[in-house]
Amino acid sequence: MRLLASSLILVGSVLALLAGLGQLRFRDVFLRMHAATKPATLGLALVLLGAAIRVDGVAPTTKLLLAIVLQLLTAPIAAHLVGRAAHRTGGGRDIGLVIDDLARDEADDPDTGER
Amino acid sequence: MIQVALALLCIAGAGFVARLVRGPTLADRIVGLDGLLTVSVMAVAAYGTLVGDPVYAVVTVVVALVSFVGSATFARFVERKGLR
């Protein structure tokens, strides 16, 4: 059981390492977000699950599982807000996006979303 | 094994710090800050299992929530002000 927990923590850390390398190698903000948002859900869930298996007692296990649930709920929202902010402050214009649905929707309806 | 995981998390954190310092736009800096806090939560959980102290479980919940509130607020601020 300890080996399983340690393996989960190690796999999650490898995901985080790949995200950190992606920050150095990718060329624009959307590619970097693509690298950074994977360990924000899966990697963190793996590490916290490993810690929840390995820790003693019911209360800390419950807290770690609560942290997993909270992160699964909040990480996509934060990534969505950051991506929209990057797009609206000009992040998408000079990198040659092939499909840009947000720009199309905002051209159709300038009131899309809240400012 | 946990020590190896902590070393990997340190390298990942260095990558996010580099993005936080260099990042040409403000959105890049938000990505770096958010990723750095995610890596911090992972490192706190891994270190907590290493020393076997259950108090670190509380820290993961708090830092995860602060990370979300911070990046959401920062993103909305950047978007509303139109900063680059």
N, CA and C atoms of all chains as a GROMACS GRO file, in nm:
protein
  597
    1MET      N    1   0.083  -0.121   0.000
    1MET     CA    2   0.000   0.000   0.000
    1MET      C    3   0.086   0.126   0.000
    2ARG      N    4   0.196   0.121   0.079
    2ARG     CA    5   0.289   0.234   0.079
    2ARG      C    6   0.354   0.250  -0.057
    3LEU      N    7   0.384   0.134  -0.122
    3LEU     CA    8   0.446   0.142  -0.254
    3LEU      C    9   0.349   0.205  -0.355
    4LEU      N   10   0.221   0.167  -0.347
    4LEU     CA   11   0.121   0.226  -0.436
    4LEU      C   12   0.114   0.378  -0.415
    5ALA      N   13   0.110   0.420  -0.287
    5ALA     CA   14   0.100   0.563  -0.258
    5ALA      C   15   0.223   0.637  -0.310
    6SER      N   16   0.342   0.580  -0.287
    6SER     CA   17   0.464   0.646  -0.334
    6SER      C   18   0.467   0.653  -0.486
    7SER      N   19   0.416   0.547  -0.553
    7SER     CA   20   0.413   0.549  -0.699
    7SER      C   21   0.320   0.657  -0.750
    8LEU      N   22   0.204   0.674  -0.685
    8LEU     CA   23   0.111   0.780  -0.726
    8LEU      C   24   0.176   0.917  -0.712
    9ILE      N   25   0.245   0.939  -0.599
    9ILE     CA   26   0.311   1.068  -0.578
    9ILE      C   27   0.419   1.091  -0.683
   10LEU      N   28   0.493   0.984  -0.716
   10LEU     CA   29   0.600   0.999  -0.814
   10LEU      C   30   0.544   1.030  -0.953
   11VAL      N   31   0.436   0.962  -0.992
   11VAL     CA   32   0.376   0.987  -1.124
   11VAL      C   33   0.324   1.130  -1.133
   12GLY      N   34   0.258   1.177  -1.027
   12GLY     CA   35   0.211   1.315  -1.025
   12GLY      C   36   0.325   1.414  -1.035
   13SER      N   37   0.438   1.384  -0.969
   13SER     CA   38   0.553   1.473  -0.975
   13SER      C   39   0.614   1.475  -1.114
   14VAL      N   40   0.613   1.359  -1.183
   14VAL     CA   41   0.663   1.356  -1.321
   14VAL      C   42   0.577   1.445  -1.410
   15LEU      N   43   0.444   1.441  -1.390
   15LEU     CA   44   0.356   1.531  -1.466
   15LEU      C   45   0.391   1.677  -1.439
   16ALA      N   46   0.415   1.711  -1.311
   16ALA     CA   47   0.452   1.848  -1.278
   16ALA      C   48   0.584   1.887  -1.344
   17LEU      N   49   0.679   1.792  -1.346
   17LEU     CA   50   0.808   1.820  -1.410
   17LEU      C   51   0.790   1.850  -1.558
   18LEU      N   52   0.705   1.770  -1.626
   18LEU     CA   53   0.680   1.794  -1.768
   18LEU      C   54   0.617   1.931  -1.790
   19ALA      N   55   0.526   1.972  -1.699
   19ALA     CA   56   0.466   2.105  -1.711
   19ALA      C   57   0.572   2.214  -1.694
   20GLY      N   58   0.664   2.195  -1.597
   20GLY     CA   59   0.770   2.293  -1.576
   20GLY      C   60   0.861   2.304  -1.697
   21LEU      N   61   0.892   2.188  -1.760
   21LEU     CA   62   0.973   2.194  -1.882
   21LEU      C   63   0.896   2.261  -1.995
   22GLY      N   64   0.764   2.236  -2.002
   22GLY     CA   65   0.682   2.300  -2.105
   22GLY      C   66   0.684   2.451  -2.092
   23GLN      N   67   0.692   2.502  -1.967
   23GLN     CA   68   0.701   2.648  -1.949
   23GLN      C   69   0.825   2.704  -2.016
   24LEU      N   70   0.933   2.624  -2.020
   24LEU     CA   71   1.056   2.675  -2.079
   24LEU      C   72   1.058   2.659  -2.230
   25ARG      N   73   0.986   2.558  -2.283
   25ARG     CA   74   1.004   2.524  -2.424
   25ARG      C   75   0.894   2.576  -2.516
   26PHE      N   76   0.771   2.599  -2.463
   26PHE     CA   77   0.663   2.639  -2.553
   26PHE      C   78   0.669   2.788  -2.582
   27ARG      N   79   0.610   2.830  -2.695
   27ARG     CA   80   0.644   2.962  -2.748
   27ARG      C   81   0.539   3.069  -2.720
   28ASP      N   82   0.412   3.035  -2.688
   28ASP     CA   83   0.317   3.141  -2.657
   28ASP      C   84   0.230   3.101  -2.538
   29VAL      N   85   0.147   3.196  -2.496
   29VAL     CA   86   0.080   3.180  -2.366
   29VAL      C   87  -0.020   3.065  -2.369
   30PHE      N   88  -0.083   3.038  -2.483
   30PHE     CA   89  -0.183   2.932  -2.486
   30PHE      C   90  -0.116   2.795  -2.481
   31LEU      N   91  -0.002   2.780  -2.550
   31LEU     CA   92   0.069   2.653  -2.540
   31LEU      C   93   0.119   2.630  -2.399
   32ARG      N   94   0.164   2.737  -2.333
   32ARG     CA   95   0.212   2.723  -2.194
   32ARG      C   96   0.098   2.686  -2.101
   33MET      N   97  -0.021   2.744  -2.127
   33MET     CA   98  -0.136   2.706  -2.045
   33MET      C   99  -0.173   2.560  -2.068
   34HIS      N  100  -0.161   2.515  -2.194
   34HIS     CA  101  -0.188   2.376  -2.226
   34HIS      C  102  -0.097   2.283  -2.145
   35ALA      N  103   0.031   2.324  -2.132
   35ALA     CA  104   0.123   2.243  -2.052
   35ALA      C  105   0.090   2.255  -1.903
   36ALA      N  106   0.054   2.376  -1.857
   36ALA     CA  107   0.044   2.399  -1.712
   36ALA      C  108  -0.085   2.347  -1.652
   37THR      N  109  -0.192   2.330  -1.733
   37THR     CA  110  -0.320   2.294  -1.674
   37THR      C  111  -0.338   2.144  -1.658
   38LYS      N  112  -0.248   2.062  -1.717
   38LYS     CA  113  -0.262   1.917  -1.696
   38LYS      C  114  -0.228   1.876  -1.554
   39PRO      N  115  -0.110   1.912  -1.501
   39PRO     CA  116  -0.083   1.873  -1.363
   39PRO      C  117  -0.170   1.947  -1.262
   40ALA      N  118  -0.235   2.058  -1.302
   40ALA     CA  119  -0.322   2.128  -1.208
   40ALA      C  120  -0.441   2.043  -1.167
   41THR      N  121  -0.486   1.953  -1.256
   41THR     CA  122  -0.594   1.862  -1.216
   41THR      C  123  -0.542   1.721  -1.191
   42LEU      N  124  -0.489   1.655  -1.297
   42LEU     CA  125  -0.453   1.514  -1.283
   42LEU      C  126  -0.333   1.494  -1.192
   43GLY      N  127  -0.228   1.576  -1.213
   43GLY     CA  128  -0.107   1.558  -1.133
   43GLY      C  129  -0.132   1.584  -0.985
   44LEU      N  130  -0.204   1.693  -0.957
   44LEU     CA  131  -0.234   1.724  -0.816
   44LEU      C  132  -0.323   1.617  -0.755
   45ALA      N  133  -0.422   1.567  -0.834
   45ALA     CA  134  -0.509   1.462  -0.781
   45ALA      C  135  -0.429   1.337  -0.749
   46LEU      N  136  -0.332   1.301  -0.836
   46LEU     CA  137  -0.251   1.181  -0.810
   46LEU      C  138  -0.168   1.198  -0.683
   47VAL      N  139  -0.100   1.314  -0.671
   47VAL     CA  140  -0.013   1.336  -0.554
   47VAL      C  141  -0.095   1.336  -0.425
   48LEU      N  142  -0.210   1.407  -0.427
   48LEU     CA  143  -0.290   1.414  -0.304
   48LEU      C  144  -0.354   1.279  -0.272
   49LEU      N  145  -0.388   1.201  -0.377
   49LEU     CA  146  -0.442   1.068  -0.352
   49LEU      C  147  -0.336   0.978  -0.289
   50GLY      N  148  -0.213   0.987  -0.341
   50GLY     CA  149  -0.104   0.911  -0.280
   50GLY      C  150  -0.083   0.950  -0.135
   51ALA      N  151  -0.084   1.082  -0.109
   51ALA     CA  152  -0.068   1.128   0.030
   51ALA      C  153  -0.184   1.083   0.116
   52ALA      N  154  -0.308   1.082   0.060
   52ALA     CA  155  -0.425   1.040   0.137
   52ALA      C  156  -0.418   0.892   0.172
   53ILE      N  157  -0.361   0.811   0.079
   53ILE     CA  158  -0.346   0.668   0.110
   53ILE      C  159  -0.244   0.650   0.220
   54ARG      N  160  -0.135   0.729   0.215
   54ARG     CA  161  -0.022   0.702   0.302
   54ARG      C  162  -0.035   0.762   0.441
   55VAL      N  163  -0.115   0.869   0.455
   55VAL     CA  164  -0.121   0.938   0.583
   55VAL      C  165  -0.206   0.857   0.682
   56ASP      N  166  -0.179   0.875   0.812
   56ASP     CA  167  -0.253   0.801   0.915
   56ASP      C  168  -0.373   0.882   0.961
   57GLY      N  169  -0.485   0.815   0.986
   57GLY     CA  170  -0.600   0.883   1.045
   57GLY      C  171  -0.705   0.920   0.942
   58VAL      N  172  -0.828   0.935   0.987
   58VAL     CA  173  -0.940   0.965   0.897
   58VAL      C  174  -0.942   1.113   0.861
   59ALA      N  175  -0.916   1.202   0.960
   59ALA     CA  176  -0.932   1.346   0.936
   59ALA      C  177  -0.837   1.398   0.828
   60PRO      N  178  -0.705   1.370   0.832
   60PRO     CA  179  -0.620   1.421   0.724
   60PRO      C  180  -0.652   1.360   0.589
   61THR      N  181  -0.694   1.232   0.586
   61THR     CA  182  -0.734   1.172   0.459
   61THR      C  183  -0.853   1.248   0.399
   62THR      N  184  -0.951   1.280   0.484
   62THR     CA  185  -1.067   1.354   0.436
   62THR      C  186  -1.027   1.491   0.384
   63LYS      N  187  -0.933   1.557   0.454
   63LYS     CA  188  -0.891   1.690   0.409
   63LYS      C  189  -0.822   1.682   0.274
   64LEU      N  190  -0.739   1.580   0.254
   64LEU     CA  191  -0.670   1.567   0.125
   64LEU      C  192  -0.770   1.538   0.013
   65LEU      N  193  -0.870   1.452   0.040
   65LEU     CA  194  -0.972   1.426  -0.062
   65LEU      C  195  -1.053   1.552  -0.091
   66LEU      N  196  -1.079   1.634   0.014
   66LEU     CA  197  -1.149   1.761  -0.006
   66LEU      C  198  -1.066   1.854  -0.095
   67ALA      N  199  -0.935   1.854  -0.074
   67ALA     CA  200  -0.848   1.938  -0.158
   67ALA      C  201  -0.855   1.891  -0.303
   68ILE      N  202  -0.861   1.758  -0.327
   68ILE     CA  203  -0.874   1.707  -0.464
   68ILE      C  204  -1.003   1.758  -0.528
   69VAL      N  205  -1.116   1.746  -0.454
   69VAL     CA  206  -1.245   1.788  -0.509
   69VAL      C  207  -1.244   1.937  -0.539
   70LEU      N  208  -1.193   2.018  -0.445
   70LEU     CA  209  -1.188   2.162  -0.466
   70LEU      C  210  -1.104   2.198  -0.587
   71GLN      N  211  -0.991   2.130  -0.602
   71GLN     CA  212  -0.903   2.161  -0.715
   71GLN      C  213  -0.967   2.120  -0.847
   72LEU      N  214  -1.038   2.005  -0.848
   72LEU     CA  215  -1.106   1.964  -0.972
   72LEU      C  216  -1.216   2.062  -1.008
   73LEU      N  217  -1.278   2.127  -0.908
   73LEU     CA  218  -1.382   2.225  -0.938
   73LEU      C  219  -1.323   2.359  -0.982
   74THR      N  220  -1.213   2.403  -0.917
   74THR     CA  221  -1.167   2.540  -0.938
   74THR      C  222  -1.062   2.554  -1.048
   75ALA      N  223  -0.982   2.451  -1.073
   75ALA     CA  224  -0.873   2.466  -1.171
   75ALA      C  225  -0.926   2.497  -1.312
   76PRO      N  226  -1.032   2.431  -1.362
   76PRO     CA  227  -1.082   2.469  -1.496
   76PRO      C  228  -1.134   2.611  -1.502
   77ILE      N  229  -1.196   2.658  -1.391
   77ILE     CA  230  -1.248   2.795  -1.389
   77ILE      C  231  -1.133   2.893  -1.399
   78ALA      N  232  -1.029   2.870  -1.319
   78ALA     CA  233  -0.914   2.961  -1.322
   78ALA      C  234  -0.848   2.959  -1.459
   79ALA      N  235  -0.834   2.840  -1.520
   79ALA     CA  236  -0.770   2.832  -1.651
   79ALA      C  237  -0.855   2.903  -1.756
   80HIS      N  238  -0.986   2.890  -1.746
   80HIS     CA  239  -1.076   2.958  -1.839
   80HIS      C  240  -1.060   3.110  -1.828
   81LEU      N  241  -1.056   3.161  -1.703
   81LEU     CA  242  -1.042   3.306  -1.684
   81LEU      C  243  -0.909   3.356  -1.736
   82VAL      N  244  -0.802   3.280  -1.710
   82VAL     CA  245  -0.670   3.324  -1.755
   82VAL      C  246  -0.663   3.322  -1.907
   83GLY      N  247  -0.719   3.216  -1.969
   83GLY     CA  248  -0.717   3.208  -2.114
   83GLY      C  249  -0.796   3.321  -2.179
   84ARG      N  250  -0.912   3.353  -2.120
   84ARG     CA  251  -0.993   3.462  -2.175
   84ARG      C  252  -0.922   3.595  -2.158
   85ALA      N  253  -0.858   3.616  -2.042
   85ALA     CA  254  -0.784   3.740  -2.022
   85ALA      C  255  -0.670   3.751  -2.122
   86ALA      N  256  -0.600   3.638  -2.147
   86ALA     CA  257  -0.489   3.641  -2.243
   86ALA      C  258  -0.541   3.673  -2.382
   87HIS      N  259  -0.655   3.615  -2.419
   87HIS     CA  260  -0.711   3.640  -2.552
   87HIS      C  261  -0.755   3.785  -2.566
   88ARG      N  262  -0.821   3.838  -2.462
   88ARG     CA  263  -0.877   3.973  -2.474
   88ARG      C  264  -0.771   4.081  -2.464
   89THR      N  265  -0.656   4.050  -2.404
   89THR     CA  266  -0.550   4.150  -2.400
   89THR      C  267  -0.454   4.133  -2.518
   90GLY      N  268  -0.496   4.058  -2.621
   90GLY     CA  269  -0.418   4.054  -2.743
   90GLY      C  270  -0.328   3.935  -2.758
   91GLY      N  271  -0.343   3.833  -2.671
   91GLY     CA  272  -0.254   3.718  -2.680
   91GLY      C  273  -0.273   3.635  -2.806
   92GLY      N  274  -0.394   3.640  -2.867
   92GLY     CA  275  -0.420   3.552  -2.980
   92GLY      C  276  -0.393   3.613  -3.115
   93ARG      N  277  -0.353   3.740  -3.121
   93ARG     CA  278  -0.352   3.806  -3.251
   93ARG      C  279  -0.231   3.776  -3.336
   94ASP      N  280  -0.114   3.775  -3.274
   94ASP     CA  281   0.007   3.769  -3.355
   94ASP      C  282   0.073   3.632  -3.354
   95ILE      N  283  -0.002   3.527  -3.313
   95ILE     CA  284   0.060   3.394  -3.312
   95ILE      C  285   0.001   3.303  -3.417
   96GLY      N  286  -0.089   3.356  -3.503
   96GLY     CA  287  -0.139   3.277  -3.613
   96GLY      C  288  -0.233   3.164  -3.573
   97LEU      N  289  -0.338   3.198  -3.496
   97LEU     CA  290  -0.437   3.097  -3.462
   97LEU      C  291  -0.514   3.057  -3.589
   98VAL      N  292  -0.533   2.925  -3.610
   98VAL     CA  293  -0.606   2.880  -3.729
   98VAL      C  294  -0.756   2.898  -3.707
   99ILE      N  295  -0.805   2.856  -3.588
   99ILE     CA  296  -0.946   2.873  -3.554
   99ILE      C  297  -0.953   2.961  -3.431
  100ASP      N  298  -1.034   3.068  -3.437
  100ASP     CA  299  -1.045   3.159  -3.324
  100ASP      C  300  -1.193   3.188  -3.300
  101ASP      N  301  -1.262   3.094  -3.234
  101ASP     CA  302  -1.406   3.107  -3.217
  101ASP      C  303  -1.443   3.222  -3.124
  102LEU      N  304  -1.357   3.251  -3.024
  102LEU     CA  305  -1.392   3.358  -2.931
  102LEU      C  306  -1.393   3.494  -3.002
  103ALA      N  307  -1.294   3.517  -3.090
  103ALA     CA  308  -1.292   3.642  -3.166
  103ALA      C  309  -1.413   3.652  -3.257
  104ARG      N  310  -1.452   3.538  -3.319
  104ARG     CA  311  -1.569   3.538  -3.407
  104ARG      C  312  -1.696   3.571  -3.328
  105ASP      N  313  -1.711   3.507  -3.209
  105ASP     CA  314  -1.831   3.532  -3.130
  105ASP      C  315  -1.836   3.676  -3.081
  106GLU      N  316  -1.721   3.731  -3.044
  106GLU     CA  317  -1.721   3.868  -2.995
  106GLU      C  318  -1.746   3.967  -3.108
  107ALA      N  319  -1.705   3.930  -3.230
  107ALA     CA  320  -1.737   4.017  -3.344
  107ALA      C  321  -1.886   4.015  -3.374
  108ASP      N  322  -1.947   3.895  -3.361
  108ASP     CA  323  -2.092   3.885  -3.382
  108ASP      C  324  -2.168   3.964  -3.276
  109ASP      N  325  -2.127   3.944  -3.150
  109ASP     CA  326  -2.203   4.001  -3.039
  109ASP      C  327  -2.104   4.062  -2.941
  110PRO      N  328  -2.089   4.194  -2.945
  110PRO     CA  329  -1.987   4.257  -2.859
  110PRO      C  330  -2.014   4.240  -2.711
  111ASP      N  331  -2.137   4.202  -2.674
  111ASP     CA  332  -2.169   4.189  -2.532
  111ASP      C  333  -2.143   4.049  -2.479
  112THR      N  334  -2.076   3.961  -2.557
  112THR     CA  335  -2.048   3.826  -2.512
  112THR      C  336  -1.971   3.828  -2.381
  113GLY      N  337  -2.027   3.762  -2.280
  113GLY     CA  338  -1.959   3.756  -2.152
  113GLY      C  339  -1.960   3.891  -2.082
  114GLU      N  340  -1.906   3.895  -1.963
  114GLU     CA  341  -1.902   4.017  -1.886
  114GLU      C  342  -1.763   4.078  -1.894
  115ARG      N  343  -1.759   4.208  -1.886
  115ARG     CA  344  -1.629   4.274  -1.894
  115ARG      C  345  -1.579   4.310  -1.756
  116MET      N  346   1.184   0.730  -0.262
  116MET     CA  347   1.091   0.756  -0.373
  116MET      C  348   1.025   0.894  -0.357
  117ILE      N  349   0.985   0.924  -0.232
  117ILE     CA  350   0.927   1.056  -0.208
  117ILE      C  351   1.033   1.164  -0.228
  118GLN      N  352   1.157   1.133  -0.190
  118GLN     CA  353   1.265   1.231  -0.209
  118GLN      C  354   1.286   1.261  -0.356
  119VAL      N  355   1.278   1.156  -0.442
  119VAL     CA  356   1.289   1.176  -0.586
  119VAL      C  357   1.176   1.265  -0.635
  120ALA      N  358   1.053   1.237  -0.586
  120ALA     CA  359   0.937   1.319  -0.625
  120ALA      C  360   0.959   1.464  -0.585
  121LEU      N  361   1.014   1.488  -0.464
  121LEU     CA  362   1.038   1.626  -0.421
  121LEU      C  363   1.141   1.695  -0.510
  122ALA      N  364   1.244   1.619  -0.553
  122ALA     CA  365   1.344   1.677  -0.642
  122ALA      C  366   1.280   1.716  -0.775
  123LEU      N  367   1.195   1.627  -0.829
  123LEU     CA  368   1.126   1.660  -0.955
  123LEU      C  369   1.039   1.784  -0.940
  124LEU      N  370   0.972   1.794  -0.825
  124LEU     CA  371   0.886   1.911  -0.802
  124LEU      C  372   0.968   2.039  -0.793
  125CYS      N  373   1.090   2.029  -0.738
  125CYS     CA  374   1.177   2.148  -0.733
  125CYS      C  375   1.211   2.195  -0.874
  126ILE      N  376   1.245   2.099  -0.963
  126ILE     CA  377   1.279   2.138  -1.100
  126ILE      C  378   1.158   2.200  -1.169
  127ALA      N  379   1.039   2.139  -1.147
  127ALA     CA  380   0.916   2.194  -1.206
  127ALA      C  381   0.891   2.335  -1.156
  128GLY      N  382   0.910   2.356  -1.024
  128GLY     CA  383   0.892   2.489  -0.968
  128GLY      C  384   0.988   2.590  -1.028
  129ALA      N  385   1.112   2.546  -1.058
  129ALA     CA  386   1.208   2.637  -1.121
  129ALA      C  387   1.159   2.680  -1.259
  130GLY      N  388   1.099   2.586  -1.335
  130GLY     CA  389   1.043   2.621  -1.465
  130GLY      C  390   0.934   2.724  -1.454
  131PHE      N  391   0.845   2.707  -1.356
  131PHE     CA  392   0.736   2.804  -1.340
  131PHE      C  393   0.789   2.939  -1.292
  132VAL      N  394   0.891   2.938  -1.206
  132VAL     CA  395   0.950   3.065  -1.161
  132VAL      C  396   1.013   3.138  -1.279
  133ALA      N  397   1.078   3.062  -1.369
  133ALA     CA  398   1.136   3.125  -1.488
  133ALA      C  399   1.027   3.192  -1.571
  134ARG      N  400   0.910   3.125  -1.584
  134ARG     CA  401   0.801   3.184  -1.661
  134ARG      C  402   0.745   3.307  -1.589
  135LEU      N  403   0.741   3.301  -1.455
  135LEU     CA  404   0.691   3.414  -1.377
  135LEU      C  405   0.782   3.535  -1.392
  136VAL      N  406   0.912   3.513  -1.398
  136VAL     CA  407   1.005   3.625  -1.408
  136VAL      C  408   1.016   3.676  -1.552
  137ARG      N  409   1.023   3.586  -1.649
  137ARG     CA  410   1.050   3.626  -1.787
  137ARG      C  411   0.924   3.668  -1.861
  138GLY      N  412   0.818   3.586  -1.846
  138GLY     CA  413   0.697   3.589  -1.926
  138GLY      C  414   0.663   3.719  -1.993
  139PRO      N  415   0.663   3.727  -2.125
  139PRO     CA  416   0.648   3.858  -2.190
  139PRO      C  417   0.518   3.930  -2.154
  140THR      N  418   0.406   3.858  -2.141
  140THR     CA  419   0.280   3.926  -2.108
  140THR      C  420   0.241   3.896  -1.964
  141LEU      N  421   0.144   3.974  -1.914
  141LEU     CA  422   0.095   3.951  -1.778
  141LEU      C  423   0.026   3.815  -1.767
  142ALA      N  424  -0.041   3.770  -1.876
  142ALA     CA  425  -0.107   3.640  -1.871
  142ALA      C  426  -0.005   3.528  -1.849
  143ASP      N  427   0.115   3.542  -1.909
  143ASP     CA  428   0.221   3.444  -1.885
  143ASP      C  429   0.259   3.440  -1.737
  144ARG      N  430   0.263   3.558  -1.676
  144ARG     CA  431   0.300   3.562  -1.533
  144ARG      C  432   0.192   3.496  -1.448
  145ILE      N  433   0.064   3.515  -1.487
  145ILE     CA  434  -0.042   3.447  -1.411
  145ILE      C  435  -0.027   3.296  -1.424
  146VAL      N  436   0.003   3.248  -1.546
  146VAL     CA  437   0.022   3.104  -1.566
  146VAL      C  438   0.136   3.053  -1.478
  147GLY      N  439   0.247   3.131  -1.472
  147GLY     CA  440   0.360   3.091  -1.390
  147GLY      C  441   0.326   3.087  -1.242
  148LEU      N  442   0.252   3.188  -1.195
  148LEU     CA  443   0.217   3.195  -1.053
  148LEU      C  444   0.123   3.080  -1.015
  149ASP      N  445   0.024   3.055  -1.102
  149ASP     CA  446  -0.073   2.949  -1.074
  149ASP      C  447  -0.003   2.812  -1.071
  150GLY      N  448   0.084   2.790  -1.170
  150GLY     CA  449   0.156   2.663  -1.173
  150GLY      C  450   0.248   2.647  -1.054
  151LEU      N  451   0.312   2.758  -1.013
  151LEU     CA  452   0.401   2.752  -0.897
  151LEU      C  453   0.324   2.713  -0.772
  152LEU      N  454   0.203   2.769  -0.755
  152LEU     CA  455   0.123   2.734  -0.637
  152LEU      C  456   0.075   2.589  -0.644
  153THR      N  457   0.041   2.542  -0.766
  153THR     CA  458   0.004   2.400  -0.780
  153THR      C  459   0.118   2.309  -0.738
  154VAL      N  460   0.238   2.343  -0.788
  154VAL     CA  461   0.356   2.263  -0.751
  154VAL      C  462   0.381   2.270  -0.600
  155SER      N  463   0.354   2.388  -0.541
  155SER     CA  464   0.373   2.401  -0.396
  155SER      C  465   0.278   2.309  -0.320
  156VAL      N  466   0.151   2.302  -0.365
  156VAL     CA  467   0.056   2.212  -0.298
  156VAL      C  468   0.105   2.068  -0.305
  157MET      N  469   0.153   2.028  -0.426
  157MET     CA  470   0.206   1.892  -0.441
  157MET      C  471   0.323   1.869  -0.348
  158ALA      N  472   0.414   1.968  -0.339
  158ALA     CA  473   0.533   1.951  -0.256
  158ALA      C  474   0.496   1.943  -0.108
  159VAL      N  475   0.398   2.023  -0.066
  159VAL     CA  476   0.355   2.018   0.075
  159VAL      C  477   0.296   1.880   0.107
  160ALA      N  478   0.213   1.827   0.013
  160ALA     CA  479   0.154   1.695   0.038
  160ALA      C  480   0.261   1.588   0.043
  161ALA      N  481   0.358   1.593  -0.050
  161ALA     CA  482   0.463   1.491  -0.052
  161ALA      C  483   0.550   1.500   0.073
  162TYR      N  484   0.584   1.624   0.114
  162TYR     CA  485   0.666   1.640   0.234
  162TYR      C  486   0.590   1.595   0.358
  163GLY      N  487   0.457   1.619   0.359
  163GLY     CA  488   0.376   1.573   0.471
  163GLY      C  489   0.378   1.423   0.486
  164THR      N  490   0.374   1.349   0.373
  164THR     CA  491   0.384   1.204   0.385
  164THR      C  492   0.524   1.161   0.427
  165LEU      N  493   0.625   1.240   0.387
  165LEU     CA  494   0.763   1.203   0.422
  165LEU      C  495   0.786   1.214   0.572
  166VAL      N  496   0.739   1.323   0.634
  166VAL     CA  497   0.760   1.339   0.778
  166VAL      C  498   0.648   1.277   0.860
  167GLY      N  499   0.536   1.239   0.794
  167GLY     CA  500   0.427   1.172   0.863
  167GLY      C  501   0.350   1.260   0.960
  168ASP      N  502   0.341   1.390   0.929
  168ASP     CA  503   0.269   1.481   1.016
  168ASP      C  504   0.135   1.517   0.950
  169PRO      N  505   0.020   1.485   1.013
  169PRO     CA  506  -0.109   1.511   0.948
  169PRO      C  507  -0.146   1.657   0.934
  170VAL      N  508  -0.068   1.750   0.996
  170VAL     CA  509  -0.105   1.892   0.990
  170VAL      C  510  -0.088   1.948   0.849
  171TYR      N  511  -0.006   1.881   0.766
  171TYR     CA  512   0.017   1.932   0.630
  171TYR      C  513  -0.105   1.916   0.541
  172ALA      N  514  -0.200   1.828   0.581
  172ALA     CA  515  -0.322   1.810   0.499
  172ALA      C  516  -0.402   1.939   0.496
  173VAL      N  517  -0.405   2.014   0.608
  173VAL     CA  518  -0.480   2.140   0.612
  173VAL      C  519  -0.418   2.240   0.516
  174VAL      N  520  -0.283   2.241   0.513
  174VAL     CA  521  -0.213   2.340   0.430
  174VAL      C  522  -0.249   2.320   0.282
  175THR      N  523  -0.263   2.193   0.238
  175THR     CA  524  -0.295   2.171   0.096
  175THR      C  525  -0.431   2.233   0.061
  176VAL      N  526  -0.531   2.216   0.148
  176VAL     CA  527  -0.664   2.273   0.119
  176VAL      C  528  -0.654   2.424   0.109
  177VAL      N  529  -0.587   2.486   0.208
  177VAL     CA  530  -0.582   2.633   0.212
  177VAL      C  531  -0.507   2.688   0.092
  178VAL      N  532  -0.391   2.629   0.060
  178VAL     CA  533  -0.311   2.683  -0.050
  178VAL      C  534  -0.383   2.662  -0.183
  179ALA      N  535  -0.454   2.549  -0.199
  179ALA     CA  536  -0.529   2.527  -0.323
  179ALA      C  537  -0.636   2.635  -0.340
  180LEU      N  538  -0.706   2.669  -0.232
  180LEU     CA  539  -0.811   2.772  -0.243
  180LEU      C  540  -0.751   2.909  -0.269
  181VAL      N  541  -0.643   2.944  -0.199
  181VAL     CA  542  -0.578   3.074  -0.219
  181VAL      C  543  -0.526   3.085  -0.362
  182SER      N  544  -0.475   2.974  -0.416
  182SER     CA  545  -0.425   2.973  -0.553
  182SER      C  546  -0.538   3.006  -0.651
  183PHE      N  547  -0.654   2.944  -0.632
  183PHE     CA  548  -0.767   2.972  -0.722
  183PHE      C  549  -0.812   3.117  -0.712
  184VAL      N  550  -0.830   3.166  -0.588
  184VAL     CA  551  -0.878   3.303  -0.571
  184VAL      C  552  -0.778   3.402  -0.630
  185GLY      N  553  -0.649   3.376  -0.608
  185GLY     CA  554  -0.545   3.465  -0.659
  185GLY      C  555  -0.544   3.472  -0.809
  186SER      N  556  -0.542   3.357  -0.878
  186SER     CA  557  -0.532   3.365  -1.024
  186SER      C  558  -0.662   3.415  -1.086
  187ALA      N  559  -0.778   3.381  -1.027
  187ALA     CA  560  -0.904   3.432  -1.081
  187ALA      C  561  -0.911   3.583  -1.068
  188THR      N  562  -0.872   3.636  -0.951
  188THR     CA  563  -0.875   3.781  -0.931
  188THR      C  564  -0.777   3.852  -1.024
  189PHE      N  565  -0.657   3.796  -1.035
  189PHE     CA  566  -0.553   3.857  -1.119
  189PHE      C  567  -0.597   3.858  -1.265
  190ALA      N  568  -0.659   3.745  -1.310
  190ALA     CA  569  -0.703   3.737  -1.450
  190ALA      C  570  -0.812   3.840  -1.477
  191ARG      N  571  -0.907   3.853  -1.385
  191ARG     CA  572  -1.015   3.950  -1.406
  191ARG      C  573  -0.961   4.093  -1.406
  192PHE      N  574  -0.864   4.118  -1.317
  192PHE     CA  575  -0.801   4.251  -1.310
  192PHE      C  576  -0.732   4.285  -1.442
  193VAL      N  577  -0.653   4.190  -1.494
  193VAL     CA  578  -0.581   4.211  -1.619
  193VAL      C  579  -0.680   4.236  -1.733
  194GLU      N  580  -0.790   4.156  -1.734
  194GLU     CA  581  -0.886   4.167  -1.843
  194GLU      C  582  -0.959   4.301  -1.839
  195ARG      N  583  -0.999   4.342  -1.718
  195ARG     CA  584  -1.078   4.465  -1.707
  195ARG      C  585  -0.994   4.588  -1.738
  196LYS      N  586  -0.869   4.588  -1.692
  196LYS     CA  587  -0.783   4.703  -1.717
  196LYS      C  588  -0.724   4.701  -1.858
  197GLY      N  589  -0.732   4.586  -1.925
  197GLY     CA  590  -0.672   4.575  -2.057
  197GLY      C  591  -0.521   4.584  -2.054
  198LEU      N  592  -0.459   4.538  -1.944
  198LEU     CA  593  -0.313   4.544  -1.932
  198LEU      C  594  -0.250   4.434  -2.016
  199ARG      N  595  -0.122   4.452  -2.053
  199ARG     CA  596  -0.055   4.348  -2.130
  199ARG      C  597   0.060   4.290  -2.052
   0.00000   0.00000   0.00000
